[in-house]
Amino acid sequence: KMGPAEKDSIWGTQQEPRAVSIDAFWMDETEITNSKYKQFVFWVRDSIIRERLADPAYGGNEVFKIEEDREGNPIKPRLNWDKAIPWRNPNEDEARAIESVYRINPITGERQLDASQMNYRYEIFDHTEASKRKNRLDPARRDLNTDHTPDYDEIVMISKDTAYIDEDGRIIRETITRPLGSEFDFLNTYIVNIYPDTTVWVNDFENAYNEPYVRLYFSHAGYNDYPVVGVSWEQANAFCAWRTALLKGSVGRNAVVIEPYRLPTEAEWEYACRAGTDTPFYMESSPSAEDANYYGHYPYEIEDHYFSQGNLEVKPGVYRQTTVSVDSFSENPYGLYNMHGNVSEWVWDYYGAYPTDAQTDPSGPASGTLRVYRGGGWNDFAKNMRSAYRATLEQNKGSFNLGIRLVLNAEPGSGSVSGTGEQTVSADGNGRILIAYFSWGGNTRGIAEEIRRQTGADLFEITMVNPYSSDYNTVLDEAQRDQNAQARPELAAHIENMDEYDIVMLGYPNWWASIPMPVASFLEEYDFSGKTILPFCSHGGGRFGQS
């Protein structure tokens, strides 16, 4: 069974788990470490250096690139990895090639790897599209009904992903549509800058002193066994392609068929996390801070027991405020470490509603705007670590508590995923923007008014027929009472023309790590199908909480 088996903590609706069957697969026992991901970065660095060492502009040492076979016949050029880079005592041209991938920090004078050059190019053959009968190169084989005459003039249009680097060094990605001409039309090309976004430690924590993490977390050897973070979904897939190529290269041309490394599907990830259980967590009780790395001050179900913590199964514990080594704590019954907490992990799927019927090897919607990640991280509350919990992010972004863990099919052809990897954004209507907000103390109102000043959008305040108390301690109790009861307070004002808005910016304070219940009333009153909702939240350090 997959999905939540208990009431959702925000909406109070009963969720029905669905039956899912998946084929066997192998999974990394730990999250991918900084050390493993640095191998990828250094491989890209060294490939650039070797390419330049063979370039006449840097002396043109032909030994670094192989262009002929042993009989002297021309072949597709490839880098010669048997020839060592002359790190020590290079000549002038070799030194220029090596130093070309580094930069000197103009402030500190420190020699640093130029992250902007760390671009990895790879190709993925779309076996699914190539296998479809309608896409066969021979028109006579597209329709096997012998009563039909083949249409030899039929033009089959194919869409494929391609990428190139323009004159300014920018990666340009395109999806092109053209008539089918050869098998190469099913070969998708990707170029990805693969250096992790180390600035997430500051950009996601503007009020914390995290500068040392920006400088040291990925580069310093002391963090080698910690999970890599700041890696986007796109970078994760590039890492999969590189790791697959590395494995194939290590076993030689006569090896058996090698299944590619890939991100797990949601179904595979949840199966591996649950390890045969049907409880919120794979362990018998909910995890304490001694069982997993998370925001230990907020154990499971604390939202219902802030003022009666003696009734909690697990008491509040330590909050470590950062990641820990990937093999910390005990593994789950399947031998996997940190499936709950430490860092969340990217999965393959676009975000979308679960199908209600039984599924076999589901891989999510065919398209979407957000990718899913699972598991919860060191800065999440315990409820965000549940086996069924889902969270989302744009596929080109990374986060301070988001990493990766890869899988391999246990046998050829099982558990496959496919897709273009393109993110889609759509909007209907006339593009009008609505700012709707709920404010108790005025902070959210101030933010909403500033957004209106900068955007010119329409403003709507969510108000109640029976407002909450103006006393802080009293409103704390009232807010928790309504949340525990999943109340839907009656609203005093309503929007008559919601259909006219394309984008709704929704503002609210973080109350008990969730949305205030008047906001739930607002969300349930209207049909937001086809609209984009952009939340903004005022808080005292809890960020969006569970909202």
Secondary structure as UniProt FT lines:
FT   TURN            9..11
FT   STRAND          20..21
FT   STRAND          25..27
FT   HELIX           34..53
FT   HELIX           56..58
FT   HELIX           62..64
FT   STRAND          65..68
FT   TURN            70..71
FT   STRAND          74..79
FT   TURN            81..82
FT   HELIX           92..99
FT   TURN            100..101
FT   STRAND          102..104
FT   TURN            106..108
FT   STRAND          111..113
FT   HELIX           115..117
FT   STRAND          119..125
FT   HELIX           127..131
FT   HELIX           133..135
FT   HELIX           139..141
FT   TURN            146..147
FT   TURN            152..153
FT   STRAND          157..165
FT   TURN            167..168
FT   STRAND          171..179
FT   HELIX           183..186
FT   STRAND          187..193
FT   TURN            198..199
FT   HELIX           200..203
FT   TURN            206..207
FT   HELIX           211..216
FT   TURN            217..219
FT   HELIX           221..223
FT   TURN            224..225
FT   HELIX           233..251
FT   TURN            253..254
FT   HELIX           266..274
FT   TURN            275..276
FT   TURN            289..291
FT   TURN            296..297
FT   TURN            300..301
FT   HELIX           302..304
FT   TURN            306..307
FT   HELIX           309..311
FT   TURN            326..327
FT   TURN            333..334
FT   STRAND          344..350
FT   STRAND          359..360
FT   STRAND          371..374
FT   TURN            378..379
FT   HELIX           382..385
FT   TURN            387..388
FT   STRAND          390..393
FT   TURN            395..396
FT   TURN            400..401
FT   STRAND          402..403
FT   STRAND          407..409
FT   TURN            412..413
FT   STRAND          432..437
FT   HELIX           443..455
FT   STRAND          458..461
FT   HELIX           472..485
FT   HELIX           498..500
FT   STRAND          501..509
FT   TURN            512..513
FT   HELIX           517..525
FT   TURN            529..530
FT   STRAND          532..538
FT   TURN            543..546
//
